[in-house]
Amino acid sequence: MDSEQEYFVISVAAEITGMHAQTLRTYDRMGLVSPARTAGGGRRYSRRDISMLRRIQYLSQEEGVNLAGIKTIIELTGEIERLQEENEELRKRVEGSTRRGGELVHVPRSTAVVAWDPSMRRRRPRS
């Protein structure tokens, strides 16, 4: 746990979200929300966890999504965020290589992105 961040015991998290503590335990078991744990195993909910609980509550009560659907939504949202971060990192790498005088080239029958750098000399195989 981050000592700078605010954490709530399960009873307070339940009160903040308007849920029963047993519901929070169920969501933890299902992997929908994974609160931090104390050395003794007690759950500690962060502000981020509270936001996720509210999102789950909205999807369930307002949108009528079942828990399996909510879990899928959460997992896919996480994957999208991860891919967006990876995409941004790749963009930065490509921009960095093109600023050094290289250019992007198409490699037939490949899914790889290759940055060609004219300053790099092709190595010839040794005979």
TORMI-879222 format. One line per field, with one value per atom (N, C-alpha, C): residue number from 0; residue in one letter; atom name; x, y, z. Coordinates in Angstrom, 1 decimal. Example, Ala and Ser with C-alpha at 12.3 -4.5 7.8 and 13.67 -1.06 7.14 Angstrom:
BEGIN
num = [0,0,0,1,1,1];
residuo = [A,A,A,S,S,S];
atomo = [N,CA,C,N,CA,C];
c1 = [13.2,12.3,13.2,12.8,13.7,12.9];
c2 = [-5.7,-4.5,-3.3,-2.2,-1.1,0.0];
c3 = [7.8,7.8,7.8,7.1,7.1,7.9];
END
This chain:
BEGIN
num = [0,0,0,1,1,1,2,2,2,3,3,3,4,4,4,5,5,5,6,6,6,7,7,7,8,8,8,9,9,9,10,10,10,11,11,11,12,12,12,13,13,13,14,14,14,15,15,15,16,16,16,17,17,17,18,18,18,19,19,19,20,20,20,21,21,21,22,22,22,23,23,23,24,24,24,25,25,25,26,26,26,27,27,27,28,28,28,29,29,29,30,30,30,31,31,31,32,32,32,33,33,33,34,34,34,35,35,35,36,36,36,37,37,37,38,38,38,39,39,39,40,40,40,41,41,41,42,42,42,43,43,43,44,44,44,45,45,45,46,46,46,47,47,47,48,48,48,49,49,49,50,50,50,51,51,51,52,52,52,53,53,53,54,54,54,55,55,55,56,56,56,57,57,57,58,58,58,59,59,59,60,60,60,61,61,61,62,62,62,63,63,63,64,64,64,65,65,65,66,66,66,67,67,67,68,68,68,69,69,69,70,70,70,71,71,71,72,72,72,73,73,73,74,74,74,75,75,75,76,76,76,77,77,77,78,78,78,79,79,79,80,80,80,81,81,81,82,82,82,83,83,83,84,84,84,85,85,85,86,86,86,87,87,87,88,88,88,89,89,89,90,90,90,91,91,91,92,92,92,93,93,93,94,94,94,95,95,95,96,96,96,97,97,97,98,98,98,99,99,99,100,100,100,101,101,101,102,102,102,103,103,103,104,104,104,105,105,105,106,106,106,107,107,107,108,108,108,109,109,109,110,110,110,111,111,111,112,112,112,113,113,113,114,114,114,115,115,115,116,116,116,117,117,117,118,118,118,119,119,119,120,120,120,121,121,121,122,122,122,123,123,123,124,124,124,125,125,125,126,126,126];
residuo = [M,M,M,D,D,D,S,S,S,E,E,E,Q,Q,Q,E,E,E,Y,Y,Y,F,F,F,V,V,V,I,I,I,S,S,S,V,V,V,A,A,A,A,A,A,E,E,E,I,I,I,T,T,T,G,G,G,M,M,M,H,H,H,A,A,A,Q,Q,Q,T,T,T,L,L,L,R,R,R,T,T,T,Y,Y,Y,D,D,D,R,R,R,M,M,M,G,G,G,L,L,L,V,V,V,S,S,S,P,P,P,A,A,A,R,R,R,T,T,T,A,A,A,G,G,G,G,G,G,G,G,G,R,R,R,R,R,R,Y,Y,Y,S,S,S,R,R,R,R,R,R,D,D,D,I,I,I,S,S,S,M,M,M,L,L,L,R,R,R,R,R,R,I,I,I,Q,Q,Q,Y,Y,Y,L,L,L,S,S,S,Q,Q,Q,E,E,E,E,E,E,G,G,G,V,V,V,N,N,N,L,L,L,A,A,A,G,G,G,I,I,I,K,K,K,T,T,T,I,I,I,I,I,I,E,E,E,L,L,L,T,T,T,G,G,G,E,E,E,I,I,I,E,E,E,R,R,R,L,L,L,Q,Q,Q,E,E,E,E,E,E,N,N,N,E,E,E,E,E,E,L,L,L,R,R,R,K,K,K,R,R,R,V,V,V,E,E,E,G,G,G,S,S,S,T,T,T,R,R,R,R,R,R,G,G,G,G,G,G,E,E,E,L,L,L,V,V,V,H,H,H,V,V,V,P,P,P,R,R,R,S,S,S,T,T,T,A,A,A,V,V,V,V,V,V,A,A,A,W,W,W,D,D,D,P,P,P,S,S,S,M,M,M,R,R,R,R,R,R,R,R,R,R,R,R,P,P,P,R,R,R,S,S,S];
atomo = [N,CA,C,N,CA,C,N,CA,C,N,CA,C,N,CA,C,N,CA,C,N,CA,C,N,CA,C,N,CA,C,N,CA,C,N,CA,C,N,CA,C,N,CA,C,N,CA,C,N,CA,C,N,CA,C,N,CA,C,N,CA,C,N,CA,C,N,CA,C,N,CA,C,N,CA,C,N,CA,C,N,CA,C,N,CA,C,N,CA,C,N,CA,C,N,CA,C,N,CA,C,N,CA,C,N,CA,C,N,CA,C,N,CA,C,N,CA,C,N,CA,C,N,CA,C,N,CA,C,N,CA,C,N,CA,C,N,CA,C,N,CA,C,N,CA,C,N,CA,C,N,CA,C,N,CA,C,N,CA,C,N,CA,C,N,CA,C,N,CA,C,N,CA,C,N,CA,C,N,CA,C,N,CA,C,N,CA,C,N,CA,C,N,CA,C,N,CA,C,N,CA,C,N,CA,C,N,CA,C,N,CA,C,N,CA,C,N,CA,C,N,CA,C,N,CA,C,N,CA,C,N,CA,C,N,CA,C,N,CA,C,N,CA,C,N,CA,C,N,CA,C,N,CA,C,N,CA,C,N,CA,C,N,CA,C,N,CA,C,N,CA,C,N,CA,C,N,CA,C,N,CA,C,N,CA,C,N,CA,C,N,CA,C,N,CA,C,N,CA,C,N,CA,C,N,CA,C,N,CA,C,N,CA,C,N,CA,C,N,CA,C,N,CA,C,N,CA,C,N,CA,C,N,CA,C,N,CA,C,N,CA,C,N,CA,C,N,CA,C,N,CA,C,N,CA,C,N,CA,C,N,CA,C,N,CA,C,N,CA,C,N,CA,C,N,CA,C,N,CA,C,N,CA,C,N,CA,C,N,CA,C,N,CA,C,N,CA,C,N,CA,C,N,CA,C,N,CA,C,N,CA,C,N,CA,C,N,CA,C,N,CA,C,N,CA,C,N,CA,C,N,CA,C,N,CA,C,N,CA,C,N,CA,C];
c1 = [0.8,0.0,0.9,0.4,1.1,0.8,1.8,1.5,1.0,1.1,0.6,-0.9,-1.4,-2.7,-3.7,-5.0,-6.0,-6.7,-6.8,-7.4,-8.6,-9.6,-10.7,-10.9,-11.4,-11.7,-13.0,-13.3,-14.4,-15.8,-15.9,-17.2,-17.4,-16.3,-16.4,-16.6,-15.9,-16.0,-17.5,-18.0,-19.4,-20.4,-20.1,-21.0,-20.9,-19.6,-19.4,-20.1,-20.1,-20.7,-22.1,-22.6,-24.0,-24.2,-23.2,-23.2,-23.1,-23.4,-23.2,-21.7,-21.1,-19.8,-19.6,-20.6,-20.5,-20.5,-21.1,-21.1,-19.6,-19.0,-17.6,-16.7,-16.9,-16.1,-16.3,-17.6,-17.9,-17.2,-17.2,-16.5,-15.0,-14.5,-13.0,-12.7,-13.6,-13.4,-13.4,-14.3,-14.5,-13.4,-12.6,-11.6,-12.0,-13.2,-13.7,-13.0,-12.8,-12.0,-11.0,-9.8,-8.8,-8.2,-8.8,-8.2,-6.9,-6.2,-4.9,-5.2,-4.2,-4.4,-3.4,-3.9,-3.0,-2.2,-1.2,-0.5,-1.4,-2.5,-3.4,-4.5,-4.4,-5.4,-6.6,-6.7,-7.9,-7.8,-9.0,-9.1,-9.0,-8.3,-8.2,-8.4,-9.5,-10.0,-9.5,-8.9,-8.3,-9.5,-9.2,-10.1,-10.4,-9.4,-9.5,-10.5,-10.3,-11.2,-12.7,-12.8,-14.2,-14.8,-14.0,-14.5,-14.9,-14.1,-14.4,-15.7,-15.9,-17.1,-18.3,-18.2,-19.3,-19.6,-18.5,-18.7,-19.4,-19.0,-19.7,-21.2,-21.4,-22.8,-23.6,-23.0,-23.7,-24.0,-23.0,-23.2,-24.3,-24.3,-25.2,-26.7,-26.8,-28.1,-28.7,-27.9,-28.4,-28.4,-27.4,-27.3,-27.8,-28.0,-28.5,-27.5,-26.2,-25.2,-25.0,-24.9,-24.6,-23.1,-22.8,-21.4,-20.4,-20.8,-19.8,-19.6,-20.6,-20.4,-19.6,-19.8,-19.0,-17.6,-17.3,-15.9,-15.3,-16.0,-15.5,-15.2,-16.1,-16.0,-14.7,-14.5,-13.4,-12.1,-12.0,-10.8,-10.5,-11.5,-11.3,-10.9,-11.5,-11.1,-9.6,-9.2,-7.8,-6.9,-7.3,-6.5,-6.4,-7.5,-7.5,-6.5,-6.5,-5.6,-4.2,-3.9,-2.6,-2.1,-2.9,-2.6,-2.4,-3.2,-3.0,-1.7,-1.3,0.1,1.2,1.0,2.0,2.1,0.9,0.9,1.6,1.4,2.0,3.5,4.0,5.4,6.0,5.3,5.8,5.9,4.9,4.9,6.1,6.4,7.6,8.9,8.9,10.1,10.3,9.2,9.2,9.6,9.0,9.3,10.8,11.3,12.7,13.6,13.2,14.1,14.0,12.8,12.7,13.4,13.5,14.2,15.7,16.2,17.6,17.9,17.0,17.3,16.8,16.1,15.6,14.2,13.6,12.3,11.6,10.3,9.6,9.5,9.8,9.8,8.8,8.2,7.3,8.2,7.9,8.6,7.5,7.5,6.5,6.3,5.0,4.7,5.2,5.1,5.6,4.6,4.4,3.6,4.5,5.8,6.7,6.8,7.0,7.3,8.8,9.4,10.8,11.2,12.1,12.6,13.9,14.0,15.3,16.1,17.3,18.3,19.4,19.5,20.6,22.0,22.2,23.5,24.0,23.0,23.4,23.8,25.0,25.5,25.0,24.7,24.3,25.5,25.3,26.4,26.4,27.5,27.6,28.0,27.3,27.7,29.1,29.8,31.1,31.2,32.2,32.3,33.2];
c2 = [-1.2,0.0,1.2,2.2,3.5,4.3,4.7,5.4,6.8,7.4,8.7,8.7,7.5,7.4,7.1,7.5,7.3,5.9,5.1,3.8,3.7,2.9,2.7,1.2,1.0,-0.4,-0.8,-2.1,-2.5,-1.9,-1.7,-1.2,0.3,1.1,2.4,2.4,1.6,1.5,1.1,0.2,-0.2,0.9,1.7,2.8,3.9,4.2,5.2,4.8,3.6,3.1,2.7,2.6,2.2,0.7,-0.1,-1.5,-2.2,-3.5,-4.3,-4.8,-5.0,-5.4,-6.8,-7.7,-9.0,-8.8,-7.8,-7.6,-7.2,-6.4,-6.0,-7.3,-8.2,-9.4,-10.3,-10.3,-11.1,-10.5,-9.2,-8.6,-8.8,-8.9,-9.2,-10.6,-11.5,-12.9,-13.1,-12.4,-12.5,-11.8,-11.0,-10.2,-8.9,-8.5,-7.2,-6.0,-6.1,-5.1,-5.8,-5.4,-6.1,-5.1,-4.9,-4.0,-4.4,-3.5,-3.8,-4.6,-5.3,-6.1,-5.7,-5.7,-5.5,-6.8,-6.7,-7.9,-9.0,-8.6,-9.6,-10.0,-9.5,-9.9,-9.0,-8.0,-7.1,-6.3,-6.1,-5.4,-3.9,-3.2,-1.7,-1.1,-0.4,0.2,1.6,1.8,3.1,3.9,5.1,6.0,5.3,4.8,4.1,2.9,2.2,1.0,1.5,2.6,3.1,3.5,4.2,4.5,3.3,2.3,1.0,0.4,0.4,-0.1,0.7,2.0,2.8,2.5,2.3,1.9,0.6,-0.4,-1.7,-1.5,-0.7,-0.5,0.2,1.1,1.8,0.8,0.0,-0.9,-2.0,-2.4,-3.4,-2.8,-1.7,-1.2,-0.3,0.5,1.4,0.8,0.0,-0.5,-2.0,-2.6,-4.0,-5.1,-4.8,-5.7,-6.7,-8.0,-9.0,-9.0,-9.6,-9.6,-10.1,-11.2,-11.7,-10.7,-10.0,-8.9,-7.8,-7.4,-6.3,-6.7,-8.0,-8.4,-8.3,-8.7,-8.6,-7.1,-6.3,-4.8,-4.3,-4.6,-4.2,-4.7,-6.0,-6.6,-6.0,-5.8,-5.2,-3.7,-3.0,-1.6,-1.5,-2.4,-2.5,-2.8,-3.7,-4.1,-2.9,-2.2,-1.1,0.0,0.2,1.2,0.8,-0.5,-1.0,-0.9,-1.2,-1.1,0.4,1.3,2.7,3.2,2.8,3.1,2.6,1.3,0.7,1.4,1.8,2.5,3.8,4.6,5.8,5.7,4.7,4.4,4.1,3.3,3.0,4.2,5.1,6.3,7.2,7.3,8.0,7.4,6.1,5.5,5.7,5.7,5.9,7.4,8.3,9.7,10.0,9.3,9.5,9.0,7.8,7.3,8.1,8.7,9.5,10.8,11.3,12.6,12.4,11.2,11.0,10.8,11.0,10.9,9.6,8.7,7.5,7.7,6.7,6.7,5.4,5.4,4.1,3.5,2.2,1.5,0.3,-0.1,-1.3,-2.5,-3.5,-4.8,-5.8,-6.2,-7.1,-8.4,-8.8,-10.0,-9.9,-8.8,-8.7,-7.7,-8.0,-7.1,-6.2,-6.3,-5.5,-4.0,-3.1,-1.7,-1.6,-1.1,-1.0,0.4,0.9,2.3,2.2,2.6,2.5,3.7,3.5,4.5,4.5,5.5,5.4,5.5,5.9,5.9,4.5,3.6,2.2,1.5,0.8,0.1,-1.4,-1.9,-3.3,-4.2,-5.1,-6.1,-7.2,-7.4,-8.5,-9.8,-10.9,-12.2,-12.5,-13.1,-13.5,-14.8,-14.9,-16.1,-17.1];
c3 = [0.0,0.0,0.0,-0.7,-0.8,0.5,1.3,2.5,2.3,1.1,0.8,0.4,0.0,-0.5,0.7,0.5,1.5,1.2,2.3,2.2,3.2,2.8,3.6,4.0,5.2,5.6,4.9,4.8,4.0,4.5,5.7,6.2,5.7,5.7,5.2,3.7,3.0,1.5,1.2,1.9,1.7,1.9,3.0,3.3,2.2,1.7,0.7,-0.6,-1.0,-2.2,-2.1,-0.9,-0.7,-1.0,-0.8,-1.0,0.3,0.3,1.5,1.4,2.6,2.7,2.0,2.1,1.5,-0.1,-0.6,-2.0,-2.4,-1.6,-1.9,-1.8,-0.9,-0.8,-2.0,-2.5,-3.7,-4.9,-5.0,-6.2,-6.1,-4.9,-4.7,-5.2,-4.7,-5.1,-6.6,-7.2,-8.7,-9.5,-8.8,-9.5,-10.1,-9.7,-10.3,-9.6,-8.4,-7.6,-6.7,-6.7,-5.9,-4.9,-3.8,-2.8,-2.3,-1.7,-1.1,0.2,0.7,1.9,3.0,4.2,5.4,5.6,6.5,6.9,7.4,8.1,8.6,7.6,6.4,5.4,5.2,6.0,5.9,4.6,4.0,2.8,3.0,2.2,2.2,0.8,0.7,-0.5,-0.8,-1.9,-2.3,-3.0,-3.3,-4.0,-5.4,-6.0,-7.3,-7.2,-6.1,-5.9,-5.7,-5.0,-4.8,-6.1,-7.0,-8.3,-9.1,-9.0,-9.7,-9.2,-7.9,-7.3,-7.8,-7.9,-8.4,-9.9,-10.6,-12.0,-12.2,-11.3,-11.3,-11.0,-10.0,-9.5,-10.7,-11.4,-12.5,-13.6,-14.0,-15.1,-14.7,-13.5,-13.0,-12.9,-12.2,-11.8,-13.0,-13.6,-14.6,-16.0,-16.3,-17.7,-17.8,-16.6,-16.6,-17.0,-16.9,-17.3,-16.1,-16.4,-15.4,-15.0,-13.9,-13.4,-14.4,-15.1,-16.1,-17.2,-17.6,-18.6,-18.0,-16.8,-16.2,-16.1,-15.7,-15.7,-17.1,-18.1,-19.5,-19.8,-19.5,-19.8,-19.1,-17.8,-17.1,-17.7,-18.0,-18.6,-20.0,-20.8,-22.1,-22.0,-21.1,-20.9,-20.5,-19.6,-19.2,-20.3,-21.2,-22.3,-23.3,-23.5,-24.4,-23.9,-22.6,-22.0,-22.1,-21.9,-22.1,-23.5,-24.5,-25.9,-26.3,-25.7,-26.0,-25.5,-24.3,-23.8,-24.7,-25.1,-26.0,-27.3,-27.8,-29.1,-29.0,-27.9,-27.7,-27.6,-26.9,-26.8,-28.1,-28.9,-30.3,-31.2,-31.0,-31.8,-31.4,-30.2,-29.7,-30.3,-30.3,-30.8,-32.3,-33.1,-34.5,-34.8,-34.0,-34.2,-33.9,-32.9,-32.6,-33.7,-34.3,-35.4,-36.6,-36.9,-38.2,-38.0,-36.8,-36.6,-36.8,-36.6,-36.8,-38.3,-39.2,-40.6,-41.3,-40.5,-41.1,-41.6,-42.2,-42.7,-42.5,-42.5,-42.4,-43.8,-43.8,-45.1,-44.9,-46.1,-46.1,-46.3,-45.5,-45.6,-46.1,-47.3,-47.8,-46.9,-46.8,-46.0,-44.6,-44.0,-42.6,-41.9,-40.6,-39.8,-39.0,-39.2,-38.4,-38.9,-38.0,-38.4,-38.3,-39.4,-39.5,-39.8,-39.0,-39.2,-39.9,-41.1,-41.9,-41.5,-41.2,-40.9,-41.9,-42.7,-43.8,-43.2,-42.0,-41.4,-41.0,-40.9,-40.6,-41.9,-41.8,-43.0,-42.9,-44.0,-44.1,-43.8,-43.0,-42.7,-43.7,-44.3,-45.3,-44.6,-45.0,-44.3,-44.6,-43.6,-43.8,-44.6,-45.5,-46.3,-45.7];
END
